[in-house]
Amino acid sequence: MDIDTRSAGPSGSSAIDIVPTGKALGAEVRNVDLKRLDDQAFAALLRAFHDHSVLLVRGQTLSDQDLIAFSRRFGELDWAPVQETGRRFVEGLPEIYIVSNVKQNGEPIGSLGAGEAVWHTDMSYLDMPPIASALYALEIPPVGGNTSFCSMYAIHDALPDDLKRRITGLKIKHDGTYNSGGFLRQGVTPTDDPRTSPGAIHPLVCTHPDTGRQMLYLGRRRNAYLVGLELADSEALLDELWIYVARPDFAWEHVWQVGDLVIWDNRCTMHRRDPFDDSSRRIMHRTQIKGTARPV
């Protein structure tokens, strides 16, 4: 594994190490305390974020306020979305979203439970989806609950030329009915007709605003619809594209440890989660960097 060491911080401070995963995306950032990240170190980290799309930082001890402060280095933060139970956010900390299967007094403290979370891009059903998401591990199960990421750059580049021609200029509707765990979103009427389900319409192939690279922008499979096509034709073409998402050569799987922070570029990646034993506890706190422009 190659190590790209980048000088960071004033004279006398240590350098941060960027260690690529060796996969299609992802790198570990070593020798850094995210609570004490100066501007030069953050600039190196941001370059790595654009180069690798997903960054892992291990061994952190972050309060919710620390997590919020670090995340704000990337941009303004969204408020946490409404959980399946109707609860919105941590009291006094609207930026914190809890991903957990834990229950207190019979009520879930967070979202998504212990089941599988299918491949998706966070909140792509919005007109301006979030730029990035950061997830911090507080408690993890002994096995399961791994998170995998895939590169939508690599998937786009791997498409055969004839398939690229067929999708040129197409737009896709990103469904807002269900979340990645399959739960109905608060206040939404259930439907399984992709033509009538709620959601934003985005280009199927987008250009990343910071890197200039082209990427496939799928969002999630359920209720997706290619605008203007017959439903059967839309379903067939989407199924053809999603075959590439399932290929392991475009992905990296992260096995969590307590104190891990992972931040991913929501515009050019998708992610999924393995299920785990619901009798085990898993508590993760997430922040989300607000989108500033529609995908183009």
Secondary structure, 3 states (H helix, E strand, C coil): CCCEEECCCCCCCCCEEEEECCCCCCEEEECCCHHHCCHHHHHHHHHHHHHHCEEEECCCCCCHHHHHHHHHHHCCECCCCCCCCCCCCECCECCCEEEECCEECCEECCEECCCCEEEECCCCCCCCCCCEEEEEEEECCCCCCCEEEEEHHHHHHHCCHHHHHHHCCCEEEEECCECCCCCECCCCCCCCCCCCCCEEEEECEEECCCCCCEEECCCCCCCCEECCCCHHHHHHHHHHHHHHHCCHHHEEEECCCCCCEEEEECCCEEEEECCCCCCCCCEEEEEEECCCCCCC
